[in-house]
Amino acid sequence: MKKLLILPVFGLVFLFFSPVVAEENSQLNKSTPVIENPGVLPTNPFYFLKEWRRGITRFFTTNPVARVELELKIVNEKAAEVVKVQEALPENTEAISEALENYRLSQERLQSRLEALKETSKNPNLAKLLGKLAERVVRHEKLFSDLAEKFSENTELSTLVNEVRGKISELVGVAAQKDESDNFNIRMKEVSSQIVLEETLERALASLRAQIDGYEQLVPEKNWTKENNPKIYELLENARYHLRLANSALSKKDFVETKTHIGHIQGFLEKLSRLINQDPLCGQIQCLRYDPVCGKDGKTYSCGEADAQSCGVSIAYEGECAKEEPVACITLYAPVCGINGKTYSNDCVAGSAGIEIKYQGECGAVKTGGEAPILLTPIY
């Protein structure tokens, strides 16, 4: 008898979760500005179970601030549901309308909960909640602004999207009243700046990814192997490794770490470009007599000026490079940038390494993309 009861329960669980998997697989592999996986969508016949779960959670949440936070979480999920439905069913106006209406009703519930709050932003829990709310408001407004443009030819969807944007504006007004004077607007401006930086870094990483892909396609075309060109493979592997780290840091919104890894990648790709584009005669010139010259890179070239120039190196002087005794330098930190792109702690350290000084201060590369420049410091 117990086995007979277990089978229907198992079947119901299977039916509930299998459509979720099917829907996830049918979606474009693309993150949204709200949440990556909202789970069961309104188009799923078992969506009502998800709503029941939300209702039960509401019933057992009694703290006023926690209630607002719960409604904010649900609103965020429903924004993601809108994105997923319109991605999966771009021609299904009815399904998209239902998802938009769900979002609008959730916004109303969130606004009602927020209006009922008697706490002020001096409550640390509410202050934290308002910070999270500011982020969601900015991201949702951007999302629905994009959808408004996308649905501009569809009167029904365009009207619904504009209603939703109106609700977002109303919510901003209520949140501003709960916050200190003009503080909520400041929170939103900070989030907007963060989003601009995030998008700038995303574009930078996309550009670097394309460069790495291009080099990786070039390798087999040139018949380069790990045996005869180990340095090329090493630089590509390092660039790809730091690209993964940069993407991971960006997903955690650690922008400082992201920029650090971008600096690493730029350094590796710069070296790779010099290595790939150098004269193919570099190191291959043969001579009948030993005619050494010392290059400005501190290396001795056996076959004279042509030998050094084939590797893109200028001559420092004729003859072998002198083996200078190490120079004792003071530990003063007054950074200089060498012509090789490396930062040295002071001019003495650079000189003892045989490196000319390019300019005073740490080496840095400035990347621009129409927005404010971002200082990216490569560390090789």
Secondary structure as UniProt FT lines:
FT   HELIX           2..26
FT   TURN            42..43
FT   TURN            45..46
FT   HELIX           47..60
FT   HELIX           64..88
FT   TURN            90..91
FT   HELIX           93..116
FT   TURN            121..122
FT   HELIX           124..150
FT   TURN            151..153
FT   HELIX           155..178
FT   TURN            181..182
FT   HELIX           183..221
FT   TURN            222..223
FT   TURN            226..228
FT   HELIX           230..251
FT   TURN            252..253
FT   HELIX           255..277
FT   TURN            280..284
FT   STRAND          293..295
FT   TURN            296..297
FT   STRAND          300..301
FT   HELIX           304..309
FT   TURN            310..312
FT   STRAND          315..318
FT   STRAND          336..338
FT   TURN            339..340
FT   STRAND          343..344
FT   HELIX           347..352
FT   TURN            353..354
FT   STRAND          357..360
FT   STRAND          365..367
FT   STRAND          374..376
//
